[in-house]
Amino acid sequence: MFGGSLPCVNRFLFDTRTSPSLSATLVDFAVGALTTCKPSISTSVSPSTIALGGSATDTATVTLTPSGTVSGTVDFKVYGPVATNTSTCTTLAGSFPSIVIGPGPSPQSATSSPPFTPSAAGYYFWTATYDPASSANGQTSSTSCGDANESLLVIGSSITTSVSPTPITLGGSATDTATVTLTPSTATVSGTVTFNVYGPFTSTPTSTSCTAGSLVTPFSPNPKSIGPAAGSASVTSDPFTPSAPGNYAWIATYNPAGVANGPTNSTRCGDSGEILVVFGIPKITAFDFTNTPTNNDPTLGSGSVTYSFTIRNYGASAVTLSGSFMVSGPSVMCTGGNTLTLSGSLAAFGSLGDSTTFSRTCSYSGTSGQTVSASIDAMFAVGGGVAHEVSGSPATYTFTIQTS
């Protein structure tokens, strides 16, 4: 009557016939076979690892034994997050009820909908319950918390950065160091961090200051590899040397190698620790000396030495210079005297006359190996105001007479 596929039967009808046997049992009065379909349910989360911001689904497959018709609904639930891969189904994170399955011959599958998008990193655990449409479609059956293929790992990332040093004077350099941390800490940091610099700005940059027009090129972008390392890793940018004074904003972006390395994450324009201040003040940009021994013989311990140095104004206003340049050493005599008084003015940065060079030529006579030194104490003032030290000053440079 049913061929090779018996229906699921959990009740039976009595036959109207009688039995002359005194040992007759209930089965002698039943019509058909007494068959109960026992369902099994298996599930699989896909994908099983995602970066925070991604989504996953759970698929349940219901199988009836013996074969029958699967029809009804599947209720999916997801619990979490928890910090470790220890099955814990106490905090409901999502529910996907009454997902239709079948009707169709065993086995049949159903997938949770819509996709589950976690709002926090950690481990999640799914359960699924099959609710048959009728007794002919089997019995209710559920997976258990922590069943195989029912865990979902969600990896989150954070990024912190620090510019060093800041402030600097124009002509100096600074770097940015980014630290990427993943949650949970068992995840692996791997990928790149891209550093971008924006500016210069006349005031402290805000979240809206960093635009394509303010991107500093050719330094930006400056990608650097990071990891692989468990939990946390750091990487430092190449040195950045600004070409103008002002305020600069850095943005660092973590680009993971794959979903198992967490999601992309960036600092924001104007973040604390990401602002570089560049002061535009006069600075000693070059220092040099030439030594000419008598008859080109360094063993004589006599000859001449010429010192020279350049001061450039990196500020936005003209400055007046003051201070001194002194050369000293045994038997050292300089043309114009051993002390040179510094004077003059420098135009604003970028204008003609924003730099000047001072020099002194001196003769020496003594033993081989003697030293001749030059000391610079350079000052500047803006508009007749208080004098300040030029960057790189005071400084002393020493020349040692050569031996054979």
CORDA-V572699 format. One record per backbone hydrogen bond with DSSP energy under -1.0 kcal/mol. NH is the residue of the N-H (numbers start at 1). CO is the residue of the C=O. Records with the same first field share a line. If there is no record, write none. Layout:
# CORDA-V572699
NH->CO, CO
This chain:
# CORDA-V572699
5->2
9->35
15->29
24->21
28->25
29->26
30->27
31->13
35->33
38->65
40->63
42->61
44->59
45->149
46->57
50->153
52->155
54->51
56->116
57->46
59->44
60->110
61->42
62->108
63->40
65->38
70->104
72->101
73->131
74->99
75->129
76->96
77->127
78->94
79->125
80->91
82->123
86->84
93->78
94->78
96->76
99->74
101->72
104->70
106->68
108->62
110->60
112->58
116->56
122->154
123->82
124->152
125->79
126->150
127->77
129->75
130->141
131->73
133->71
137->134
138->135
141->130
143->128
147->144
150->147
152->124
153->48
154->122
155->50
156->183
158->181
160->179
162->177
163->273
164->175
168->277
170->279
172->169
174->240
175->164
177->162
178->235
179->160
180->233
181->158
182->231
183->156
187->184
189->229
191->226
192->255
193->224
194->253
195->222
196->251
198->249
199->214
201->247
209->206
211->209
214->211
216->197
220->216
222->195
224->193
226->191
229->189
231->187
232->230
233->180
235->178
237->176
240->174
246->278
247->201
248->276
249->198
250->274
251->196
253->194
254->265
255->192
257->190
261->258
262->259
265->254
267->252
271->268
274->271
276->248
278->246
279->168
283->312
284->391
285->310
286->310
288->308
290->306
292->304
294->302
296->293
297->294
300->297
303->364
304->292
305->362
306->290
307->360
308->288
309->358
310->286
311->356
312->283
313->354
319->346
320->381
321->344
322->379
324->377
325->340
326->375
327->338
328->373
332->329
333->363
335->361
337->334
340->325
342->323
346->319
347->353
349->315
351->348
354->351
356->311
358->309
360->307
362->305
363->333
364->303
366->301
370->367
372->399
373->328
374->397
375->326
376->395
377->324
379->322
380->388
381->320
385->382
388->380
390->378
391->282
393->390
395->376
397->374
399->372
401->370
